[in-house]
Amino acid sequence: MDAAIFARKAKATPQQIADLTRFLEMLAAGNEVMNLVGPATIPDFWNRHAWDSAQLFRLAPDALTWADLGAGAGFPGLVLAILGKGREGFHVHLVESMAKRCRFLSQVVAELDLPATVHNERAENLSLAVDIVTARACAPLHRLLGYARPYFQAGAQGLFLKGQDVVADMSEAARYWEYEADVVPSLSDERGRIVRVRRLGRARKV
């Protein structure tokens, strides 16, 4: 996938493509000095990172406020912020515990003037009222649900980007939590899945 194909699939404007291109440039430069993403994935940015993130909009088209836990290099959070820029009331909270990654996220947010806030904090220590809580490559689902619990308690639903072992991941999570969820195939990778969590109940005793 290239920028033109991404633009067609995501219905992205020329300005959004320009912002994503600048983000890619900053990502490549940042990756030279810190571990943001696997270097081999950068040439496949438009599918592996941009489209993988952007596809979440089709599952929550009306969501205005998002929290990206373990935001890392900014996927999906920065991509969502770029595509949501200019939409009234739209905002993304980028939650990341590593200070050097927060500095990178803040640089991108500032340069592209994005509707986003960077929180240098552990996810479970915040309780943000958002429509959607999301994460990619953050933690096994049972731990991720623990991190996300305050957001669910504040009214959020979850959209979590996961890999092909999602069935085992969800089964393990069911040992720890009562939760209601379904699985949606990824559009960026036939092996990928999106776990859509509608309700998170109380923790189980293990």
C-alpha positions as CSV (number, residue, x, y, z in Angstrom):
1,M,0.0,0.0,0.0
2,D,1.2,3.5,-0.8
3,A,-0.1,6.9,0.2
4,A,-2.6,7.1,-2.7
5,I,-4.1,3.8,-1.9
6,F,-4.3,4.7,1.8
7,A,-6.0,8.0,0.8
8,R,-8.7,6.2,-1.1
9,K,-9.3,3.5,1.5
10,A,-9.3,6.0,4.5
11,K,-11.0,8.8,2.5
12,A,-8.1,11.0,3.6
13,T,-7.7,14.6,2.4
14,P,-4.5,15.9,0.8
15,Q,-3.7,17.7,4.1
16,Q,-4.1,14.6,6.1
17,I,-1.8,12.7,3.7
18,A,0.7,15.5,4.1
19,D,0.5,15.3,7.9
20,L,0.9,11.5,7.8
21,T,3.9,11.8,5.5
22,R,5.5,14.2,7.9
23,F,4.7,11.9,10.8
24,L,6.4,9.1,8.8
25,E,9.5,11.3,8.4
26,M,9.6,12.0,12.1
27,L,9.1,8.3,12.9
28,A,12.0,7.3,10.7
29,A,14.3,9.9,12.3
30,G,13.2,9.1,15.8
31,N,13.7,5.4,15.2
32,E,17.4,6.0,14.6
33,V,17.8,7.0,18.2
34,M,15.2,5.0,20.1
35,N,13.2,1.9,19.7
36,L,9.8,3.1,18.4
37,V,8.9,0.5,15.8
38,G,10.7,-2.4,14.1
39,P,12.9,-0.8,11.4
40,A,11.6,-3.4,8.9
41,T,8.1,-2.1,9.3
42,I,8.8,1.5,8.3
43,P,8.7,0.8,4.5
44,D,5.2,-0.7,5.0
45,F,4.1,2.4,7.0
46,W,0.9,3.0,5.0
47,N,-0.6,-0.4,5.6
48,R,1.2,-1.8,8.7
49,H,0.8,1.4,10.7
50,A,-1.4,4.0,9.1
51,W,-4.2,1.8,7.7
52,D,-4.0,-0.6,10.7
53,S,-4.8,2.4,12.9
54,A,-7.3,4.2,10.7
55,Q,-9.5,1.2,10.3
56,L,-10.8,1.8,13.9
57,F,-12.9,4.7,12.7
58,R,-15.2,2.3,10.8
59,L,-16.0,0.6,14.1
60,A,-16.7,3.9,16.0
61,P,-17.5,6.5,13.4
62,D,-19.2,8.8,15.9
63,A,-16.6,8.6,18.7
64,L,-15.0,12.0,19.5
65,T,-12.8,11.2,22.4
66,W,-10.2,8.4,22.5
67,A,-7.5,7.2,24.9
68,D,-4.6,5.2,23.4
69,L,-3.0,3.2,26.2
70,G,0.7,2.5,25.8
71,A,0.8,4.9,22.9
72,G,4.4,4.2,22.1
73,A,5.2,5.5,18.6
74,G,1.7,6.8,18.2
75,F,-0.3,3.9,16.8
76,P,-3.2,4.1,16.6
77,G,-3.4,7.4,18.5
78,L,-1.5,9.8,16.4
79,V,-3.0,8.5,13.2
80,L,-6.5,8.9,14.7
81,A,-5.6,12.5,15.8
82,I,-4.4,13.4,12.3
83,L,-7.5,12.0,10.7
84,G,-9.8,13.6,13.3
85,K,-8.1,17.0,13.2
86,G,-10.6,19.8,12.4
87,R,-13.6,17.7,13.6
88,E,-15.4,19.6,16.3
89,G,-14.9,18.1,19.8
90,F,-12.4,15.5,18.6
91,H,-9.5,14.7,20.9
92,V,-7.1,11.8,21.5
93,H,-5.3,11.2,24.8
94,L,-1.9,9.5,24.3
95,V,-1.0,7.6,27.5
96,E,2.6,6.4,27.7
97,S,4.8,5.6,30.7
98,M,8.2,6.0,29.0
99,A,9.4,9.7,29.1
100,K,11.5,9.5,25.9
101,R,8.5,8.2,23.9
102,C,6.3,10.9,25.4
103,R,8.9,13.5,24.1
104,F,8.6,12.0,20.6
105,L,4.8,12.0,20.8
106,S,4.8,15.6,22.0
107,Q,7.0,16.7,19.2
108,V,4.6,15.2,16.6
109,V,1.6,16.7,18.3
110,A,3.2,20.1,18.4
111,E,4.6,20.2,14.9
112,L,1.3,18.9,13.3
113,D,-0.9,20.9,15.7
114,L,-2.9,17.8,16.5
115,P,-6.0,17.6,18.8
116,A,-4.2,15.4,21.3
117,T,-2.8,15.4,24.8
118,V,0.3,13.4,25.9
119,H,0.1,11.9,29.4
120,N,3.4,10.6,30.8
121,E,1.7,8.2,33.2
122,R,0.8,4.6,33.7
123,A,-2.6,3.9,32.1
124,E,-4.2,2.5,35.1
125,N,-3.4,5.6,37.1
126,L,-5.6,7.8,35.0
127,S,-9.4,7.9,34.8
128,L,-10.3,9.8,31.6
129,A,-13.9,10.1,30.4
130,V,-13.6,9.0,26.7
131,D,-15.8,7.3,24.2
132,I,-13.2,4.7,23.1
133,V,-10.2,3.3,24.9
134,T,-7.8,1.6,22.5
135,A,-4.3,0.0,22.4
136,R,-2.0,-1.9,20.1
137,A,0.8,-4.2,21.1
138,C,0.4,-3.0,24.7
139,A,-0.1,-6.2,26.8
140,P,-2.0,-9.5,26.9
141,L,-5.7,-8.9,27.1
142,H,-6.1,-9.8,30.8
143,R,-3.5,-7.2,31.8
144,L,-4.8,-4.7,29.2
145,L,-8.3,-4.9,30.7
146,G,-6.8,-4.1,34.1
147,Y,-5.1,-1.0,32.7
148,A,-8.3,0.0,30.9
149,R,-10.7,-0.6,33.8
150,P,-10.9,3.1,35.0
151,Y,-11.8,4.1,31.4
152,F,-14.6,1.5,31.2
153,Q,-15.9,2.7,34.6
154,A,-16.0,6.2,33.2
155,G,-18.2,5.0,30.3
156,A,-15.8,4.0,27.5
157,Q,-15.9,1.0,25.2
158,G,-12.8,-0.8,24.0
159,L,-11.2,-1.4,20.6
160,F,-8.0,-3.3,21.0
161,L,-5.8,-4.3,18.0
162,K,-4.6,-7.9,18.5
163,G,-2.8,-10.7,16.6
164,Q,-3.8,-14.1,15.4
165,D,-3.7,-15.7,18.9
166,V,-6.7,-13.7,20.0
167,V,-8.8,-16.7,21.0
168,A,-6.3,-17.9,23.5
169,D,-5.8,-14.3,24.6
170,M,-9.5,-13.8,25.3
171,S,-9.8,-17.2,27.0
172,E,-7.0,-16.3,29.4
173,A,-8.7,-12.9,30.0
174,A,-11.9,-14.6,30.9
175,R,-10.1,-16.3,33.9
176,Y,-9.5,-12.8,35.3
177,W,-12.5,-10.7,34.2
178,E,-16.2,-10.8,33.4
179,Y,-16.5,-9.0,30.1
180,E,-18.6,-8.9,26.9
181,A,-16.7,-8.7,23.6
182,D,-16.7,-9.8,20.0
183,V,-13.9,-10.1,17.4
184,V,-13.6,-8.2,14.1
185,P,-11.2,-9.2,11.4
186,S,-8.4,-6.7,10.7
187,L,-8.4,-4.9,7.3
188,S,-4.7,-4.4,7.3
189,D,-3.5,-8.0,8.0
190,E,-5.5,-11.2,7.5
191,R,-4.0,-12.6,10.7
192,G,-5.0,-9.6,12.8
193,R,-8.1,-9.1,14.9
194,I,-9.8,-6.2,16.7
195,V,-11.3,-7.1,20.0
196,R,-14.4,-4.9,20.6
197,V,-15.2,-4.8,24.3
198,R,-18.6,-3.5,25.1
199,R,-18.6,-4.1,28.8
200,L,-16.0,-4.9,31.5
201,G,-17.3,-6.4,34.7
202,R,-15.7,-7.2,38.0
203,A,-12.4,-9.0,38.3
204,R,-12.5,-12.7,39.0
205,K,-10.6,-14.3,41.9
206,V,-7.8,-16.4,40.4
